Every structure is written in C-alpha cells, then in structure tokens.
Amino acid sequence: MEENKDKRVLNIELDDEVKKVSITGLDQDEKVVMKQELNDEDLEQVAGGFWFYKPSCSLIGS
C-alpha cells in the first residue's frame, strides 16, 4: 500500500484560559490514526512565538 505524504497545516487560536488541548486524527473509515494531547506547558512553548514545536503523535495501528 502506498502511503500518502501530503500534509495540511492547521492554525488554532486559544484563549489564555485553555490549559489542555486534545487532537484526534481520523481516517476515511473514521478509525483513529493519531492522537496527541498538549498540556499547559506544551501550549506555553508553542505560543511563545520563537519555538517551532512538532509533537510526536502516537500512530495507532502502525
């Protein structure tokens, strides 16, 4: 099976009151293919403006 390497960019603005974000990726069959949680420390690092943060997503079924 050939793997699709195309990527999409997602930009999100969060209120300062947000302390945790969960991201779940579903494939065309509605199966979970990735899941990532960002806690308050991760969000601070991302929002700092000087960091490029690429979380390591746990791939399910790989």
Distance bins in CASP14 RR format, pairs under 12 A and 6 or more apart:
PFRMAT RR
TARGET T0000
AUTHOR 0000-0000-0000
RMODE 2
METHOD distances of the structure
MODEL  1
3 33 0 0 0 0 0 1 0 0 0 0 0
3 59 0 0 0 0 0 1 0 0 0 0 0
3 62 0 0 0 0 0 1 0 0 0 0 0
4 27 0 0 0 0 0 1 0 0 0 0 0
4 28 0 0 0 0 0 1 0 0 0 0 0
4 33 0 0 0 0 0 1 0 0 0 0 0
7 54 0 0 0 0 0 1 0 0 0 0 0
8 25 0 0 0 0 0 1 0 0 0 0 0
9 54 0 0 0 0 0 1 0 0 0 0 0
10 21 0 0 0 0 0 1 0 0 0 0 0
10 23 0 0 0 0 1 0 0 0 0 0 0
10 25 0 0 0 0 0 1 0 0 0 0 0
10 36 0 0 0 0 0 1 0 0 0 0 0
11 46 0 0 0 0 0 1 0 0 0 0 0
12 18 0 0 0 0 1 0 0 0 0 0 0
12 21 1 0 0 1 0 0 0 0 0 0 0
12 23 0 0 0 0 1 0 0 0 0 0 0
12 38 0 0 0 0 0 1 0 0 0 0 0
12 43 0 0 0 0 0 1 0 0 0 0 0
12 46 0 0 0 0 1 0 0 0 0 0 0
12 47 0 0 0 0 0 1 0 0 0 0 0
13 21 0 0 0 0 0 1 0 0 0 0 0
13 43 0 0 0 0 0 1 0 0 0 0 0
13 46 0 0 0 0 0 1 0 0 0 0 0
13 47 0 0 0 0 1 0 0 0 0 0 0
14 20 0 0 0 0 0 1 0 0 0 0 0
14 21 1 0 0 1 0 0 0 0 0 0 0
14 38 0 0 0 0 1 0 0 0 0 0 0
14 40 0 0 0 0 0 1 0 0 0 0 0
14 42 0 0 0 0 0 1 0 0 0 0 0
14 43 1 0 0 1 0 0 0 0 0 0 0
14 44 0 0 0 0 0 1 0 0 0 0 0
14 46 0 0 0 0 1 0 0 0 0 0 0
14 47 1 0 0 1 0 0 0 0 0 0 0
15 21 0 0 0 0 0 1 0 0 0 0 0
15 43 0 0 0 0 0 1 0 0 0 0 0
15 47 0 0 0 0 0 1 0 0 0 0 0
16 40 0 0 0 0 0 1 0 0 0 0 0
16 43 0 0 0 0 1 0 0 0 0 0 0
16 44 0 0 0 0 0 1 0 0 0 0 0
16 47 0 0 0 0 1 0 0 0 0 0 0
17 40 0 0 0 0 0 1 0 0 0 0 0
17 43 0 0 0 0 0 1 0 0 0 0 0
18 38 0 0 0 0 1 0 0 0 0 0 0
18 39 0 0 0 0 0 1 0 0 0 0 0
18 40 0 0 0 0 1 0 0 0 0 0 0
18 42 0 0 0 0 0 1 0 0 0 0 0
18 43 1 0 0 1 0 0 0 0 0 0 0
18 44 0 0 0 0 0 1 0 0 0 0 0
18 46 0 0 0 0 0 1 0 0 0 0 0
18 47 0 0 0 0 0 1 0 0 0 0 0
19 37 0 0 0 0 0 1 0 0 0 0 0
19 38 0 0 0 0 1 0 0 0 0 0 0
19 39 1 0 0 1 0 0 0 0 0 0 0
19 40 1 0 1 0 0 0 0 0 0 0 0
19 41 0 0 0 0 1 0 0 0 0 0 0
19 42 0 0 0 0 0 1 0 0 0 0 0
19 43 1 0 0 1 0 0 0 0 0 0 0
19 44 0 0 0 0 1 0 0 0 0 0 0
20 36 0 0 0 0 0 1 0 0 0 0 0
20 37 1 0 0 1 0 0 0 0 0 0 0
20 38 1 0 0 1 0 0 0 0 0 0 0
20 39 1 0 1 0 0 0 0 0 0 0 0
20 40 1 0 0 1 0 0 0 0 0 0 0
20 41 0 0 0 0 0 1 0 0 0 0 0
20 42 0 0 0 0 1 0 0 0 0 0 0
20 43 1 0 0 1 0 0 0 0 0 0 0
20 44 0 0 0 0 0 1 0 0 0 0 0
21 35 0 0 0 0 0 1 0 0 0 0 0
21 36 0 0 0 0 1 0 0 0 0 0 0
21 37 1 0 0 1 0 0 0 0 0 0 0
21 38 1 0 1 0 0 0 0 0 0 0 0
21 39 0 0 0 0 1 0 0 0 0 0 0
21 40 0 0 0 0 1 0 0 0 0 0 0
21 42 0 0 0 0 1 0 0 0 0 0 0
21 43 1 0 0 1 0 0 0 0 0 0 0
21 46 0 0 0 0 1 0 0 0 0 0 0
21 47 0 0 0 0 0 1 0 0 0 0 0
21 55 0 0 0 0 0 1 0 0 0 0 0
22 32 0 0 0 0 0 1 0 0 0 0 0
22 34 0 0 0 0 0 1 0 0 0 0 0
22 35 1 0 0 1 0 0 0 0 0 0 0
22 36 1 0 0 1 0 0 0 0 0 0 0
22 37 1 0 1 0 0 0 0 0 0 0 0
22 38 1 0 0 1 0 0 0 0 0 0 0
22 39 0 0 0 0 0 1 0 0 0 0 0
22 42 0 0 0 0 0 1 0 0 0 0 0
22 43 0 0 0 0 0 1 0 0 0 0 0
22 55 0 0 0 0 0 1 0 0 0 0 0
22 57 0 0 0 0 0 1 0 0 0 0 0
23 32 0 0 0 0 0 1 0 0 0 0 0
23 33 0 0 0 0 0 1 0 0 0 0 0
23 34 1 0 0 1 0 0 0 0 0 0 0
23 35 1 0 0 1 0 0 0 0 0 0 0
23 36 1 0 1 0 0 0 0 0 0 0 0
23 37 1 0 0 1 0 0 0 0 0 0 0
23 38 1 0 0 1 0 0 0 0 0 0 0
23 42 0 0 0 0 0 1 0 0 0 0 0
23 55 0 0 0 0 1 0 0 0 0 0 0
23 57 1 0 0 1 0 0 0 0 0 0 0
23 58 0 0 0 0 0 1 0 0 0 0 0
24 30 0 0 0 0 0 1 0 0 0 0 0
24 31 0 0 0 0 0 1 0 0 0 0 0
24 32 1 0 1 0 0 0 0 0 0 0 0
24 33 0 0 0 0 1 0 0 0 0 0 0
24 34 1 0 0 1 0 0 0 0 0 0 0
24 35 1 0 1 0 0 0 0 0 0 0 0
24 36 0 0 0 0 1 0 0 0 0 0 0
24 37 0 0 0 0 1 0 0 0 0 0 0
24 57 0 0 0 0 1 0 0 0 0 0 0
24 58 0 0 0 0 0 1 0 0 0 0 0
24 60 0 0 0 0 1 0 0 0 0 0 0
25 31 0 0 0 0 1 0 0 0 0 0 0
25 32 1 0 0 1 0 0 0 0 0 0 0
25 33 1 0 1 0 0 0 0 0 0 0 0
25 34 1 0 1 0 0 0 0 0 0 0 0
25 35 1 0 0 1 0 0 0 0 0 0 0
25 36 0 0 0 0 1 0 0 0 0 0 0
25 57 0 0 0 0 1 0 0 0 0 0 0
25 58 0 0 0 0 0 1 0 0 0 0 0
25 59 0 0 0 0 0 1 0 0 0 0 0
25 60 0 0 0 0 1 0 0 0 0 0 0
26 32 1 0 0 1 0 0 0 0 0 0 0
26 33 1 0 0 1 0 0 0 0 0 0 0
26 34 0 0 0 0 1 0 0 0 0 0 0
26 35 0 0 0 0 1 0 0 0 0 0 0
26 60 0 0 0 0 0 1 0 0 0 0 0
27 33 1 0 1 0 0 0 0 0 0 0 0
27 34 0 0 0 0 1 0 0 0 0 0 0
27 59 0 0 0 0 0 1 0 0 0 0 0
27 60 0 0 0 0 1 0 0 0 0 0 0
27 61 0 0 0 0 0 1 0 0 0 0 0
31 59 0 0 0 0 0 1 0 0 0 0 0
31 60 1 0 0 1 0 0 0 0 0 0 0
31 61 0 0 0 0 1 0 0 0 0 0 0
32 57 0 0 0 0 0 1 0 0 0 0 0
32 58 0 0 0 0 1 0 0 0 0 0 0
32 59 0 0 0 0 1 0 0 0 0 0 0
32 60 1 0 1 0 0 0 0 0 0 0 0
32 61 0 0 0 0 1 0 0 0 0 0 0
32 62 0 0 0 0 0 1 0 0 0 0 0
33 57 0 0 0 0 1 0 0 0 0 0 0
33 58 0 0 0 0 0 1 0 0 0 0 0
33 59 1 0 0 1 0 0 0 0 0 0 0
33 60 1 0 0 1 0 0 0 0 0 0 0
33 61 1 0 0 1 0 0 0 0 0 0 0
33 62 0 0 0 0 1 0 0 0 0 0 0
34 55 0 0 0 0 1 0 0 0 0 0 0
34 56 0 0 0 0 0 1 0 0 0 0 0
34 57 1 0 1 0 0 0 0 0 0 0 0
34 58 1 0 0 1 0 0 0 0 0 0 0
34 59 1 0 1 0 0 0 0 0 0 0 0
34 60 1 0 0 1 0 0 0 0 0 0 0
34 61 0 0 0 0 0 1 0 0 0 0 0
34 62 0 0 0 0 1 0 0 0 0 0 0
35 55 0 0 0 0 0 1 0 0 0 0 0
35 56 0 0 0 0 0 1 0 0 0 0 0
35 57 1 0 0 1 0 0 0 0 0 0 0
35 58 1 0 1 0 0 0 0 0 0 0 0
35 59 0 0 0 0 1 0 0 0 0 0 0
35 60 1 0 0 1 0 0 0 0 0 0 0
35 61 0 0 0 0 0 1 0 0 0 0 0
36 42 0 0 0 0 1 0 0 0 0 0 0
36 46 0 0 0 0 0 1 0 0 0 0 0
36 53 0 0 0 0 0 1 0 0 0 0 0
36 54 0 0 0 0 0 1 0 0 0 0 0
36 55 1 0 1 0 0 0 0 0 0 0 0
36 56 0 0 0 0 1 0 0 0 0 0 0
36 57 1 0 1 0 0 0 0 0 0 0 0
36 58 1 0 0 1 0 0 0 0 0 0 0
36 59 0 0 0 0 0 1 0 0 0 0 0
36 60 0 0 0 0 0 1 0 0 0 0 0
37 43 0 0 0 0 0 1 0 0 0 0 0
37 55 0 0 0 0 1 0 0 0 0 0 0
37 56 0 0 0 0 0 1 0 0 0 0 0
37 57 0 0 0 0 0 1 0 0 0 0 0
37 58 0 0 0 0 1 0 0 0 0 0 0
38 44 0 0 0 0 1 0 0 0 0 0 0
38 45 0 0 0 0 1 0 0 0 0 0 0
38 46 1 0 0 1 0 0 0 0 0 0 0
38 47 0 0 0 0 0 1 0 0 0 0 0
38 53 0 0 0 0 1 0 0 0 0 0 0
38 54 0 0 0 0 0 1 0 0 0 0 0
38 55 1 0 0 1 0 0 0 0 0 0 0
38 56 0 0 0 0 0 1 0 0 0 0 0
38 57 0 0 0 0 0 1 0 0 0 0 0
39 45 0 0 0 0 0 1 0 0 0 0 0
39 46 0 0 0 0 0 1 0 0 0 0 0
39 55 0 0 0 0 0 1 0 0 0 0 0
40 46 0 0 0 0 0 1 0 0 0 0 0
40 47 0 0 0 0 0 1 0 0 0 0 0
41 47 0 0 0 0 0 1 0 0 0 0 0
41 48 0 0 0 0 0 1 0 0 0 0 0
41 51 0 0 0 0 0 1 0 0 0 0 0
41 53 0 0 0 0 0 1 0 0 0 0 0
42 48 0 0 0 0 0 1 0 0 0 0 0
42 51 0 0 0 0 0 1 0 0 0 0 0
42 53 1 0 0 1 0 0 0 0 0 0 0
42 54 0 0 0 0 0 1 0 0 0 0 0
42 55 1 0 0 1 0 0 0 0 0 0 0
42 56 0 0 0 0 0 1 0 0 0 0 0
43 51 0 0 0 0 0 1 0 0 0 0 0
43 53 0 0 0 0 1 0 0 0 0 0 0
43 55 0 0 0 0 0 1 0 0 0 0 0
44 50 0 0 0 0 0 1 0 0 0 0 0
44 51 0 0 0 0 1 0 0 0 0 0 0
44 53 0 0 0 0 0 1 0 0 0 0 0
45 51 1 0 1 0 0 0 0 0 0 0 0
45 52 0 0 0 0 0 1 0 0 0 0 0
45 53 1 0 1 0 0 0 0 0 0 0 0
45 54 0 0 0 0 0 1 0 0 0 0 0
45 55 0 0 0 0 0 1 0 0 0 0 0
46 52 0 0 0 0 1 0 0 0 0 0 0
46 53 1 0 1 0 0 0 0 0 0 0 0
46 54 0 0 0 0 0 1 0 0 0 0 0
46 55 0 0 0 0 1 0 0 0 0 0 0
47 53 0 0 0 0 1 0 0 0 0 0 0
END
